[in-house]
Amino acid sequence: MLFEPKYHPAVARDIAGFPQNIKDRIRKAIEDRLIPDPVRFGEPLRRSLSGLRKLRVGDYRVIYRIQGRAVVILKIGHRKEVYNKFART
């Protein structure tokens, strides 16, 4: 059974400056891996981000939370800065 994707409003700002090929890769990863099985393909986060999960897409990360049958995508960014930026917002 597929999960329903829900996007936090800030996600649009997160990906606004990404090149089109990166946007396409992230969209495809969300559709092909995250929506069908978010538990299998995502990894749980620890410490201050406990309760959230991440999906690796090359050097980019999709931070999300599973709520019932929905996957709430909270942040998308480069692995170098996504966790620090998420902790500040």
PyMOL Python script that loads the backbone (N, CA, C, O; Angstrom):
from pymol import cmd

cmd.read_pdbstr("""\
ATOM      1  N   MET A   1       0.841  -1.186   0.000  1.00  0.00           N
ATOM      2  CA  MET A   1       0.000   0.000   0.000  1.00  0.00           C
ATOM      3  C   MET A   1       0.887   1.251   0.000  1.00  0.00           C
ATOM      4  O   MET A   1       1.867   1.325   0.742  1.00  0.00           O
ATOM      5  N   LEU A   2       0.544   2.205  -0.815  1.00  0.00           N
ATOM      6  CA  LEU A   2       1.335   3.422  -0.952  1.00  0.00           C
ATOM      7  C   LEU A   2       1.019   4.427   0.156  1.00  0.00           C
ATOM      8  O   LEU A   2      -0.107   4.507   0.647  1.00  0.00           O
ATOM      9  N   PHE A   3       2.028   5.176   0.526  1.00  0.00           N
ATOM     10  CA  PHE A   3       1.866   6.257   1.490  1.00  0.00           C
ATOM     11  C   PHE A   3       1.550   7.539   0.731  1.00  0.00           C
ATOM     12  O   PHE A   3       1.916   7.686  -0.434  1.00  0.00           O
ATOM     13  N   GLU A   4       0.876   8.454   1.392  1.00  0.00           N
ATOM     14  CA  GLU A   4       0.539   9.739   0.781  1.00  0.00           C
ATOM     15  C   GLU A   4       1.634  10.757   1.108  1.00  0.00           C
ATOM     16  O   GLU A   4       1.936  10.971   2.283  1.00  0.00           O
ATOM     17  N   PRO A   5       2.235  11.390   0.092  1.00  0.00           N
ATOM     18  CA  PRO A   5       3.263  12.396   0.381  1.00  0.00           C
ATOM     19  C   PRO A   5       2.632  13.733   0.759  1.00  0.00           C
ATOM     20  O   PRO A   5       1.687  14.194   0.117  1.00  0.00           O
ATOM     21  N   LYS A   6       3.169  14.341   1.805  1.00  0.00           N
ATOM     22  CA  LYS A   6       2.767  15.687   2.204  1.00  0.00           C
ATOM     23  C   LYS A   6       4.042  16.493   2.381  1.00  0.00           C
ATOM     24  O   LYS A   6       4.998  16.040   3.011  1.00  0.00           O
ATOM     25  N   TYR A   7       4.044  17.691   1.820  1.00  0.00           N
ATOM     26  CA  TYR A   7       5.244  18.522   1.838  1.00  0.00           C
ATOM     27  C   TYR A   7       5.056  19.718   2.755  1.00  0.00           C
ATOM     28  O   TYR A   7       4.031  20.397   2.698  1.00  0.00           O
ATOM     29  N   HIS A   8       6.035  19.971   3.591  1.00  0.00           N
ATOM     30  CA  HIS A   8       6.056  21.177   4.401  1.00  0.00           C
ATOM     31  C   HIS A   8       6.233  22.361   3.442  1.00  0.00           C
ATOM     32  O   HIS A   8       6.937  22.228   2.441  1.00  0.00           O
ATOM     33  N   PRO A   9       5.616  23.506   3.720  1.00  0.00           N
ATOM     34  CA  PRO A   9       5.737  24.655   2.813  1.00  0.00           C
ATOM     35  C   PRO A   9       7.179  25.114   2.564  1.00  0.00           C
ATOM     36  O   PRO A   9       7.463  25.673   1.504  1.00  0.00           O
ATOM     37  N   ALA A  10       8.078  24.895   3.496  1.00  0.00           N
ATOM     38  CA  ALA A  10       9.470  25.324   3.329  1.00  0.00           C
ATOM     39  C   ALA A  10      10.232  24.490   2.305  1.00  0.00           C
ATOM     40  O   ALA A  10      11.286  24.919   1.835  1.00  0.00           O
ATOM     41  N   VAL A  11       9.732  23.320   1.950  1.00  0.00           N
ATOM     42  CA  VAL A  11      10.433  22.450   0.998  1.00  0.00           C
ATOM     43  C   VAL A  11      10.573  23.132  -0.360  1.00  0.00           C
ATOM     44  O   VAL A  11      11.589  22.953  -1.031  1.00  0.00           O
ATOM     45  N   ALA A  12       9.593  23.895  -0.771  1.00  0.00           N
ATOM     46  CA  ALA A  12       9.669  24.603  -2.061  1.00  0.00           C
ATOM     47  C   ALA A  12      10.857  25.573  -2.061  1.00  0.00           C
ATOM     48  O   ALA A  12      11.548  25.707  -3.071  1.00  0.00           O
ATOM     49  N   ARG A  13      11.090  26.239  -0.948  1.00  0.00           N
ATOM     50  CA  ARG A  13      12.246  27.140  -0.846  1.00  0.00           C
ATOM     51  C   ARG A  13      13.551  26.357  -0.818  1.00  0.00           C
ATOM     52  O   ARG A  13      14.563  26.803  -1.359  1.00  0.00           O
ATOM     53  N   ASP A  14      13.524  25.183  -0.181  1.00  0.00           N
ATOM     54  CA  ASP A  14      14.728  24.357  -0.085  1.00  0.00           C
ATOM     55  C   ASP A  14      15.266  23.986  -1.461  1.00  0.00           C
ATOM     56  O   ASP A  14      16.473  24.047  -1.693  1.00  0.00           O
ATOM     57  N   ILE A  15      14.385  23.605  -2.366  1.00  0.00           N
ATOM     58  CA  ILE A  15      14.838  23.093  -3.662  1.00  0.00           C
ATOM     59  C   ILE A  15      14.843  24.149  -4.760  1.00  0.00           C
ATOM     60  O   ILE A  15      15.183  23.838  -5.902  1.00  0.00           O
ATOM     61  N   ALA A  16      14.482  25.367  -4.450  1.00  0.00           N
ATOM     62  CA  ALA A  16      14.375  26.419  -5.472  1.00  0.00           C
ATOM     63  C   ALA A  16      15.685  26.638  -6.230  1.00  0.00           C
ATOM     64  O   ALA A  16      15.650  26.884  -7.436  1.00  0.00           O
ATOM     65  N   GLY A  17      16.813  26.559  -5.577  1.00  0.00           N
ATOM     66  CA  GLY A  17      18.081  26.825  -6.233  1.00  0.00           C
ATOM     67  C   GLY A  17      18.783  25.592  -6.785  1.00  0.00           C
ATOM     68  O   GLY A  17      19.879  25.705  -7.335  1.00  0.00           O
ATOM     69  N   PHE A  18      18.176  24.425  -6.650  1.00  0.00           N
ATOM     70  CA  PHE A  18      18.794  23.195  -7.137  1.00  0.00           C
ATOM     71  C   PHE A  18      18.751  23.140  -8.654  1.00  0.00           C
ATOM     72  O   PHE A  18      17.801  23.635  -9.261  1.00  0.00           O
ATOM     73  N   PRO A  19      19.769  22.542  -9.283  1.00  0.00           N
ATOM     74  CA  PRO A  19      19.700  22.305 -10.730  1.00  0.00           C
ATOM     75  C   PRO A  19      18.553  21.348 -11.056  1.00  0.00           C
ATOM     76  O   PRO A  19      18.156  20.538 -10.218  1.00  0.00           O
ATOM     77  N   GLN A  20      18.030  21.442 -12.260  1.00  0.00           N
ATOM     78  CA  GLN A  20      16.871  20.634 -12.650  1.00  0.00           C
ATOM     79  C   GLN A  20      17.156  19.135 -12.549  1.00  0.00           C
ATOM     80  O   GLN A  20      16.273  18.372 -12.157  1.00  0.00           O
ATOM     81  N   ASN A  21      18.371  18.698 -12.893  1.00  0.00           N
ATOM     82  CA  ASN A  21      18.658  17.265 -12.836  1.00  0.00           C
ATOM     83  C   ASN A  21      18.627  16.736 -11.401  1.00  0.00           C
ATOM     84  O   ASN A  21      18.237  15.591 -11.176  1.00  0.00           O
ATOM     85  N   ILE A  22      19.031  17.551 -10.438  1.00  0.00           N
ATOM     86  CA  ILE A  22      18.968  17.150  -9.023  1.00  0.00           C
ATOM     87  C   ILE A  22      17.513  17.094  -8.565  1.00  0.00           C
ATOM     88  O   ILE A  22      17.120  16.165  -7.860  1.00  0.00           O
ATOM     89  N   LYS A  23      16.717  18.077  -8.960  1.00  0.00           N
ATOM     90  CA  LYS A  23      15.288  18.068  -8.622  1.00  0.00           C
ATOM     91  C   LYS A  23      14.621  16.810  -9.156  1.00  0.00           C
ATOM     92  O   LYS A  23      13.806  16.195  -8.468  1.00  0.00           O
ATOM     93  N   ASP A  24      14.966  16.426 -10.385  1.00  0.00           N
ATOM     94  CA  ASP A  24      14.377  15.226 -10.993  1.00  0.00           C
ATOM     95  C   ASP A  24      14.796  13.965 -10.242  1.00  0.00           C
ATOM     96  O   ASP A  24      13.981  13.069 -10.026  1.00  0.00           O
ATOM     97  N   ARG A  25      16.074  13.897  -9.842  1.00  0.00           N
ATOM     98  CA  ARG A  25      16.549  12.735  -9.080  1.00  0.00           C
ATOM     99  C   ARG A  25      15.834  12.602  -7.744  1.00  0.00           C
ATOM    100  O   ARG A  25      15.456  11.504  -7.334  1.00  0.00           O
ATOM    101  N   ILE A  26      15.654  13.728  -7.074  1.00  0.00           N
ATOM    102  CA  ILE A  26      14.984  13.707  -5.772  1.00  0.00           C
ATOM    103  C   ILE A  26      13.525  13.314  -5.938  1.00  0.00           C
ATOM    104  O   ILE A  26      13.010  12.495  -5.177  1.00  0.00           O
ATOM    105  N   ARG A  27      12.852  13.896  -6.932  1.00  0.00           N
ATOM    106  CA  ARG A  27      11.442  13.551  -7.185  1.00  0.00           C
ATOM    107  C   ARG A  27      11.298  12.064  -7.479  1.00  0.00           C
ATOM    108  O   ARG A  27      10.398  11.409  -6.952  1.00  0.00           O
ATOM    109  N   LYS A  28      12.177  11.530  -8.315  1.00  0.00           N
ATOM    110  CA  LYS A  28      12.122  10.108  -8.670  1.00  0.00           C
ATOM    111  C   LYS A  28      12.369   9.227  -7.443  1.00  0.00           C
ATOM    112  O   LYS A  28      11.697   8.209  -7.275  1.00  0.00           O
ATOM    113  N   ALA A  29      13.316   9.599  -6.588  1.00  0.00           N
ATOM    114  CA  ALA A  29      13.598   8.827  -5.374  1.00  0.00           C
ATOM    115  C   ALA A  29      12.391   8.840  -4.436  1.00  0.00           C
ATOM    116  O   ALA A  29      12.061   7.818  -3.834  1.00  0.00           O
ATOM    117  N   ILE A  30      11.742   9.976  -4.314  1.00  0.00           N
ATOM    118  CA  ILE A  30      10.554  10.064  -3.458  1.00  0.00           C
ATOM    119  C   ILE A  30       9.450   9.173  -4.018  1.00  0.00           C
ATOM    120  O   ILE A  30       8.812   8.436  -3.268  1.00  0.00           O
ATOM    121  N   GLU A  31       9.221   9.233  -5.317  1.00  0.00           N
ATOM    122  CA  GLU A  31       8.154   8.441  -5.938  1.00  0.00           C
ATOM    123  C   GLU A  31       8.459   6.948  -5.929  1.00  0.00           C
ATOM    124  O   GLU A  31       7.572   6.138  -5.662  1.00  0.00           O
ATOM    125  N   ASP A  32       9.710   6.574  -6.220  1.00  0.00           N
ATOM    126  CA  ASP A  32      10.052   5.162  -6.374  1.00  0.00           C
ATOM    127  C   ASP A  32      10.409   4.456  -5.072  1.00  0.00           C
ATOM    128  O   ASP A  32      10.188   3.251  -4.952  1.00  0.00           O
ATOM    129  N   ARG A  33      10.954   5.176  -4.097  1.00  0.00           N
ATOM    130  CA  ARG A  33      11.389   4.527  -2.860  1.00  0.00           C
ATOM    131  C   ARG A  33      10.604   4.964  -1.632  1.00  0.00           C
ATOM    132  O   ARG A  33      10.164   4.129  -0.842  1.00  0.00           O
ATOM    133  N   LEU A  34      10.431   6.252  -1.473  1.00  0.00           N
ATOM    134  CA  LEU A  34       9.848   6.757  -0.235  1.00  0.00           C
ATOM    135  C   LEU A  34       8.347   6.480  -0.137  1.00  0.00           C
ATOM    136  O   LEU A  34       7.871   6.031   0.905  1.00  0.00           O
ATOM    137  N   ILE A  35       7.616   6.738  -1.189  1.00  0.00           N
ATOM    138  CA  ILE A  35       6.160   6.564  -1.149  1.00  0.00           C
ATOM    139  C   ILE A  35       5.766   5.086  -0.996  1.00  0.00           C
ATOM    140  O   ILE A  35       4.861   4.785  -0.217  1.00  0.00           O
ATOM    141  N   PRO A  36       6.411   4.158  -1.710  1.00  0.00           N
ATOM    142  CA  PRO A  36       6.027   2.756  -1.526  1.00  0.00           C
ATOM    143  C   PRO A  36       6.427   2.178  -0.165  1.00  0.00           C
ATOM    144  O   PRO A  36       5.649   1.429   0.427  1.00  0.00           O
ATOM    145  N   ASP A  37       7.618   2.505   0.346  1.00  0.00           N
ATOM    146  CA  ASP A  37       8.084   1.885   1.588  1.00  0.00           C
ATOM    147  C   ASP A  37       9.060   2.796   2.337  1.00  0.00           C
ATOM    148  O   ASP A  37      10.271   2.595   2.235  1.00  0.00           O
ATOM    149  N   PRO A  38       8.576   3.785   3.081  1.00  0.00           N
ATOM    150  CA  PRO A  38       9.462   4.740   3.753  1.00  0.00           C
ATOM    151  C   PRO A  38      10.290   4.130   4.881  1.00  0.00           C
ATOM    152  O   PRO A  38      11.349   4.657   5.220  1.00  0.00           O
ATOM    153  N   VAL A  39       9.829   3.039   5.458  1.00  0.00           N
ATOM    154  CA  VAL A  39      10.577   2.419   6.550  1.00  0.00           C
ATOM    155  C   VAL A  39      11.783   1.666   5.997  1.00  0.00           C
ATOM    156  O   VAL A  39      12.873   1.736   6.566  1.00  0.00           O
ATOM    157  N   ARG A  40      11.600   0.963   4.919  1.00  0.00           N
ATOM    158  CA  ARG A  40      12.679   0.153   4.334  1.00  0.00           C
ATOM    159  C   ARG A  40      13.797   1.003   3.744  1.00  0.00           C
ATOM    160  O   ARG A  40      14.974   0.687   3.918  1.00  0.00           O
ATOM    161  N   PHE A  41      13.442   2.074   3.050  1.00  0.00           N
ATOM    162  CA  PHE A  41      14.446   2.859   2.334  1.00  0.00           C
ATOM    163  C   PHE A  41      15.012   4.015   3.138  1.00  0.00           C
ATOM    164  O   PHE A  41      16.065   4.547   2.787  1.00  0.00           O
ATOM    165  N   GLY A  42      14.347   4.414   4.197  1.00  0.00           N
ATOM    166  CA  GLY A  42      14.843   5.522   5.013  1.00  0.00           C
ATOM    167  C   GLY A  42      15.547   5.018   6.253  1.00  0.00           C
ATOM    168  O   GLY A  42      15.330   3.889   6.694  1.00  0.00           O
ATOM    169  N   GLU A  43      16.387   5.861   6.805  1.00  0.00           N
ATOM    170  CA  GLU A  43      17.101   5.519   8.032  1.00  0.00           C
ATOM    171  C   GLU A  43      16.662   6.459   9.148  1.00  0.00           C
ATOM    172  O   GLU A  43      16.458   7.649   8.906  1.00  0.00           O
ATOM    173  N   PRO A  44      16.512   5.940  10.369  1.00  0.00           N
ATOM    174  CA  PRO A  44      16.131   6.827  11.473  1.00  0.00           C
ATOM    175  C   PRO A  44      17.273   7.764  11.849  1.00  0.00           C
ATOM    176  O   PRO A  44      18.446   7.399  11.779  1.00  0.00           O
ATOM    177  N   LEU A  45      16.907   8.967  12.245  1.00  0.00           N
ATOM    178  CA  LEU A  45      17.885   9.946  12.722  1.00  0.00           C
ATOM    179  C   LEU A  45      17.985   9.843  14.244  1.00  0.00           C
ATOM    180  O   LEU A  45      17.108   9.283  14.902  1.00  0.00           O
ATOM    181  N   ARG A  46      19.060  10.387  14.781  1.00  0.00           N
ATOM    182  CA  ARG A  46      19.297  10.275  16.222  1.00  0.00           C
ATOM    183  C   ARG A  46      19.431  11.649  16.862  1.00  0.00           C
ATOM    184  O   ARG A  46      19.345  12.686  16.204  1.00  0.00           O
ATOM    185  N   ARG A  47      19.640  11.613  18.137  1.00  0.00           N
ATOM    186  CA  ARG A  47      19.870  12.784  18.979  1.00  0.00           C
ATOM    187  C   ARG A  47      18.735  13.795  18.873  1.00  0.00           C
ATOM    188  O   ARG A  47      17.580  13.451  19.121  1.00  0.00           O
ATOM    189  N   SER A  48      19.043  15.029  18.513  1.00  0.00           N
ATOM    190  CA  SER A  48      18.020  16.081  18.509  1.00  0.00           C
ATOM    191  C   SER A  48      16.982  15.882  17.396  1.00  0.00           C
ATOM    192  O   SER A  48      15.905  16.476  17.439  1.00  0.00           O
ATOM    193  N   LEU A  49      17.304  15.050  16.405  1.00  0.00           N
ATOM    194  CA  LEU A  49      16.365  14.784  15.305  1.00  0.00           C
ATOM    195  C   LEU A  49      15.693  13.424  15.455  1.00  0.00           C
ATOM    196  O   LEU A  49      15.167  12.875  14.486  1.00  0.00           O
ATOM    197  N   SER A  50      15.711  12.893  16.646  1.00  0.00           N
ATOM    198  CA  SER A  50      15.083  11.609  16.914  1.00  0.00           C
ATOM    199  C   SER A  50      13.590  11.664  16.560  1.00  0.00           C
ATOM    200  O   SER A  50      12.915  12.656  16.833  1.00  0.00           O
ATOM    201  N   GLY A  51      13.096  10.601  15.957  1.00  0.00           N
ATOM    202  CA  GLY A  51      11.704  10.562  15.526  1.00  0.00           C
ATOM    203  C   GLY A  51      11.552  10.881  14.052  1.00  0.00           C
ATOM    204  O   GLY A  51      10.487  10.673  13.471  1.00  0.00           O
ATOM    205  N   LEU A  52      12.622  11.390  13.445  1.00  0.00           N
ATOM    206  CA  LEU A  52      12.613  11.705  12.017  1.00  0.00           C
ATOM    207  C   LEU A  52      13.441  10.663  11.284  1.00  0.00           C
ATOM    208  O   LEU A  52      14.197   9.908  11.896  1.00  0.00           O
ATOM    209  N   ARG A  53      13.291  10.633   9.969  1.00  0.00           N
ATOM    210  CA  ARG A  53      14.035   9.701   9.132  1.00  0.00           C
ATOM    211  C   ARG A  53      14.652  10.457   7.972  1.00  0.00           C
ATOM    212  O   ARG A  53      14.252  11.581   7.668  1.00  0.00           O
ATOM    213  N   LYS A  54      15.645   9.827   7.316  1.00  0.00           N
ATOM    214  CA  LYS A  54      16.275  10.446   6.155  1.00  0.00           C
ATOM    215  C   LYS A  54      16.297   9.455   4.997  1.00  0.00           C
ATOM    216  O   LYS A  54      16.378   8.241   5.183  1.00  0.00           O
ATOM    217  N   LEU A  55      16.224  10.015   3.810  1.00  0.00           N
ATOM    218  CA  LEU A  55      16.383   9.253   2.579  1.00  0.00           C
ATOM    219  C   LEU A  55      17.577   9.842   1.853  1.00  0.00           C
ATOM    220  O   LEU A  55      17.612  11.044   1.590  1.00  0.00           O
ATOM    221  N   ARG A  56      18.555   9.012   1.528  1.00  0.00           N
ATOM    222  CA  ARG A  56      19.740   9.468   0.793  1.00  0.00           C
ATOM    223  C   ARG A  56      19.448   9.488  -0.690  1.00  0.00           C
ATOM    224  O   ARG A  56      18.935   8.520  -1.251  1.00  0.00           O
ATOM    225  N   VAL A  57      19.785  10.611  -1.325  1.00  0.00           N
ATOM    226  CA  VAL A  57      19.694  10.741  -2.783  1.00  0.00           C
ATOM    227  C   VAL A  57      21.014  11.373  -3.218  1.00  0.00           C
ATOM    228  O   VAL A  57      21.116  12.594  -3.336  1.00  0.00           O
ATOM    229  N   GLY A  58      22.009  10.546  -3.450  1.00  0.00           N
ATOM    230  CA  GLY A  58      23.338  11.063  -3.762  1.00  0.00           C
ATOM    231  C   GLY A  58      23.867  11.871  -2.592  1.00  0.00           C
ATOM    232  O   GLY A  58      23.919  11.374  -1.467  1.00  0.00           O
ATOM    233  N   ASP A  59      24.261  13.119  -2.847  1.00  0.00           N
ATOM    234  CA  ASP A  59      24.757  14.005  -1.791  1.00  0.00           C
ATOM    235  C   ASP A  59      23.637  14.786  -1.109  1.00  0.00           C
ATOM    236  O   ASP A  59      23.910  15.654  -0.280  1.00  0.00           O
ATOM    237  N   TYR A  60      22.405  14.497  -1.438  1.00  0.00           N
ATOM    238  CA  TYR A  60      21.260  15.216  -0.881  1.00  0.00           C
ATOM    239  C   TYR A  60      20.484  14.311   0.062  1.00  0.00           C
ATOM    240  O   TYR A  60      20.506  13.087  -0.066  1.00  0.00           O
ATOM    241  N   ARG A  61      19.797  14.938   1.014  1.00  0.00           N
ATOM    242  CA  ARG A  61      19.012  14.203   1.993  1.00  0.00           C
ATOM    243  C   ARG A  61      17.586  14.739   2.021  1.00  0.00           C
ATOM    244  O   ARG A  61      17.351  15.944   1.927  1.00  0.00           O
ATOM    245  N   VAL A  62      16.648  13.819   2.153  1.00  0.00           N
ATOM    246  CA  VAL A  62      15.237  14.154   2.337  1.00  0.00           C
ATOM    247  C   VAL A  62      14.912  13.770   3.775  1.00  0.00           C
ATOM    248  O   VAL A  62      14.957  12.591   4.127  1.00  0.00           O
ATOM    249  N   ILE A  63      14.588  14.750   4.603  1.00  0.00           N
ATOM    250  CA  ILE A  63      14.232  14.498   5.998  1.00  0.00           C
ATOM    251  C   ILE A  63      12.709  14.450   6.082  1.00  0.00           C
ATOM    252  O   ILE A  63      12.017  15.354   5.612  1.00  0.00           O
ATOM    253  N   TYR A  64      12.203  13.379   6.687  1.00  0.00           N
ATOM    254  CA  TYR A  64      10.759  13.192   6.725  1.00  0.00           C
ATOM    255  C   TYR A  64      10.325  12.507   8.009  1.00  0.00           C
ATOM    256  O   TYR A  64      11.140  12.016   8.790  1.00  0.00           O
ATOM    257  N   ARG A  65       9.021  12.492   8.196  1.00  0.00           N
ATOM    258  CA  ARG A  65       8.379  11.848   9.346  1.00  0.00           C
ATOM    259  C   ARG A  65       7.220  11.019   8.806  1.00  0.00           C
ATOM    260  O   ARG A  65       6.533  11.437   7.874  1.00  0.00           O
ATOM    261  N   ILE A  66       7.005   9.861   9.383  1.00  0.00           N
ATOM    262  CA  ILE A  66       5.870   9.022   9.003  1.00  0.00           C
ATOM    263  C   ILE A  66       4.749   9.299   9.994  1.00  0.00           C
ATOM    264  O   ILE A  66       4.933   9.168  11.204  1.00  0.00           O
ATOM    265  N   GLN A  67       3.578   9.685   9.470  1.00  0.00           N
ATOM    266  CA  GLN A  67       2.403   9.935  10.311  1.00  0.00           C
ATOM    267  C   GLN A  67       1.249   9.122   9.734  1.00  0.00           C
ATOM    268  O   GLN A  67       0.625   9.519   8.750  1.00  0.00           O
ATOM    269  N   GLY A  68       0.978   7.993  10.351  1.00  0.00           N
ATOM    270  CA  GLY A  68      -0.078   7.122   9.843  1.00  0.00           C
ATOM    271  C   GLY A  68       0.278   6.602   8.460  1.00  0.00           C
ATOM    272  O   GLY A  68       1.305   5.945   8.287  1.00  0.00           O
ATOM    273  N   ARG A  69      -0.562   6.892   7.476  1.00  0.00           N
ATOM    274  CA  ARG A  69      -0.311   6.476   6.093  1.00  0.00           C
ATOM    275  C   ARG A  69       0.246   7.630   5.265  1.00  0.00           C
ATOM    276  O   ARG A  69       0.201   7.588   4.035  1.00  0.00           O
ATOM    277  N   ALA A  70       0.761   8.639   5.915  1.00  0.00           N
ATOM    278  CA  ALA A  70       1.336   9.798   5.213  1.00  0.00           C
ATOM    279  C   ALA A  70       2.821   9.912   5.510  1.00  0.00           C
ATOM    280  O   ALA A  70       3.280   9.583   6.603  1.00  0.00           O
ATOM    281  N   VAL A  71       3.553  10.377   4.529  1.00  0.00           N
ATOM    282  CA  VAL A  71       4.972  10.706   4.693  1.00  0.00           C
ATOM    283  C   VAL A  71       5.060  12.222   4.593  1.00  0.00           C
ATOM    284  O   VAL A  71       4.805  12.795   3.534  1.00  0.00           O
ATOM    285  N   VAL A  72       5.418  12.867   5.688  1.00  0.00           N
ATOM    286  CA  VAL A  72       5.519  14.320   5.734  1.00  0.00           C
ATOM    287  C   VAL A  72       6.983  14.696   5.490  1.00  0.00           C
ATOM    288  O   VAL A  72       7.844  14.456   6.336  1.00  0.00           O
ATOM    289  N   ILE A  73       7.251  15.284   4.327  1.00  0.00           N
ATOM    290  CA  ILE A  73       8.593  15.680   3.955  1.00  0.00           C
ATOM    291  C   ILE A  73       8.843  17.071   4.527  1.00  0.00           C
ATOM    292  O   ILE A  73       8.169  18.036   4.165  1.00  0.00           O
ATOM    293  N   LEU A  74       9.819  17.160   5.422  1.00  0.00           N
ATOM    294  CA  LEU A  74      10.048  18.386   6.179  1.00  0.00           C
ATOM    295  C   LEU A  74      11.174  19.246   5.616  1.00  0.00           C
ATOM    296  O   LEU A  74      11.108  20.472   5.698  1.00  0.00           O
ATOM    297  N   LYS A  75      12.201  18.627   5.047  1.00  0.00           N
ATOM    298  CA  LYS A  75      13.368  19.385   4.587  1.00  0.00           C
ATOM    299  C   LYS A  75      14.107  18.578   3.537  1.00  0.00           C
ATOM    300  O   LYS A  75      14.200  17.354   3.633  1.00  0.00           O
ATOM    301  N   ILE A  76      14.632  19.267   2.535  1.00  0.00           N
ATOM    302  CA  ILE A  76      15.479  18.657   1.515  1.00  0.00           C
ATOM    303  C   ILE A  76      16.697  19.554   1.364  1.00  0.00           C
ATOM    304  O   ILE A  76      16.567  20.771   1.235  1.00  0.00           O
ATOM    305  N   GLY A  77      17.887  18.951   1.380  1.00  0.00           N
ATOM    306  CA  GLY A  77      19.089  19.757   1.237  1.00  0.00           C
ATOM    307  C   GLY A  77      20.329  18.917   1.054  1.00  0.00           C
ATOM    308  O   GLY A  77      20.283  17.688   1.109  1.00  0.00           O
ATOM    309  N   HIS A  78      21.451  19.606   0.834  1.00  0.00           N
ATOM    310  CA  HIS A  78      22.739  18.945   0.678  1.00  0.00           C
ATOM    311  C   HIS A  78      23.156  18.369   2.020  1.00  0.00           C
ATOM    312  O   HIS A  78      22.909  18.973   3.064  1.00  0.00           O
ATOM    313  N   ARG A  79      23.778  17.220   1.995  1.00  0.00           N
ATOM    314  CA  ARG A  79      24.138  16.517   3.232  1.00  0.00           C
ATOM    315  C   ARG A  79      25.040  17.340   4.145  1.00  0.00           C
ATOM    316  O   ARG A  79      25.038  17.149   5.361  1.00  0.00           O
ATOM    317  N   LYS A  80      25.799  18.242   3.569  1.00  0.00           N
ATOM    318  CA  LYS A  80      26.745  19.048   4.331  1.00  0.00           C
ATOM    319  C   LYS A  80      26.042  20.024   5.283  1.00  0.00           C
ATOM    320  O   LYS A  80      26.581  20.364   6.337  1.00  0.00           O
ATOM    321  N   GLU A  81      24.847  20.469   4.911  1.00  0.00           N
ATOM    322  CA  GLU A  81      24.207  21.523   5.692  1.00  0.00           C
ATOM    323  C   GLU A  81      22.766  21.256   6.107  1.00  0.00           C
ATOM    324  O   GLU A  81      22.213  22.017   6.902  1.00  0.00           O
ATOM    325  N   VAL A  82      22.147  20.206   5.598  1.00  0.00           N
ATOM    326  CA  VAL A  82      20.712  20.014   5.836  1.00  0.00           C
ATOM    327  C   VAL A  82      20.385  19.808   7.314  1.00  0.00           C
ATOM    328  O   VAL A  82      19.357  20.295   7.786  1.00  0.00           O
ATOM    329  N   TYR A  83      21.230  19.103   8.044  1.00  0.00           N
ATOM    330  CA  TYR A  83      20.924  18.824   9.453  1.00  0.00           C
ATOM    331  C   TYR A  83      21.058  20.084  10.298  1.00  0.00           C
ATOM    332  O   TYR A  83      20.230  20.329  11.175  1.00  0.00           O
ATOM    333  N   ASN A  84      22.089  20.886  10.046  1.00  0.00           N
ATOM    334  CA  ASN A  84      22.274  22.127  10.798  1.00  0.00           C
ATOM    335  C   ASN A  84      21.149  23.107  10.485  1.00  0.00           C
ATOM    336  O   ASN A  84      20.616  23.743  11.394  1.00  0.00           O
ATOM    337  N   LYS A  85      20.784  23.235   9.223  1.00  0.00           N
ATOM    338  CA  LYS A  85      19.705  24.152   8.852  1.00  0.00           C
ATOM    339  C   LYS A  85      18.374  23.678   9.439  1.00  0.00           C
ATOM    340  O   LYS A  85      17.557  24.494   9.864  1.00  0.00           O
ATOM    341  N   PHE A  86      18.160  22.379   9.461  1.00  0.00           N
ATOM    342  CA  PHE A  86      16.910  21.853  10.004  1.00  0.00           C
ATOM    343  C   PHE A  86      16.824  22.120  11.503  1.00  0.00           C
ATOM    344  O   PHE A  86      15.751  22.452  12.007  1.00  0.00           O
ATOM    345  N   ALA A  87      17.904  21.984  12.203  1.00  0.00           N
ATOM    346  CA  ALA A  87      17.914  22.198  13.642  1.00  0.00           C
ATOM    347  C   ALA A  87      17.636  23.665  13.994  1.00  0.00           C
ATOM    348  O   ALA A  87      17.095  23.959  15.060  1.00  0.00           O
ATOM    349  N   ARG A  88      18.013  24.594  13.081  1.00  0.00           N
ATOM    350  CA  ARG A  88      17.801  26.024  13.351  1.00  0.00           C
ATOM    351  C   ARG A  88      16.397  26.493  12.999  1.00  0.00           C
ATOM    352  O   ARG A  88      15.958  27.531  13.493  1.00  0.00           O
ATOM    353  N   THR A  89      15.683  25.751  12.154  1.00  0.00           N
ATOM    354  CA  THR A  89      14.341  26.217  11.740  1.00  0.00           C
ATOM    355  C   THR A  89      13.272  25.710  12.656  1.00  0.00           C
ATOM    356  O   THR A  89      12.094  26.005  12.453  1.00  0.00           O
TER     357      THR A  89
END
""", "prot")
cmd.dss("prot")
cmd.show_as("cartoon", "prot")
cmd.util.cbc("prot")
cmd.orient("prot")
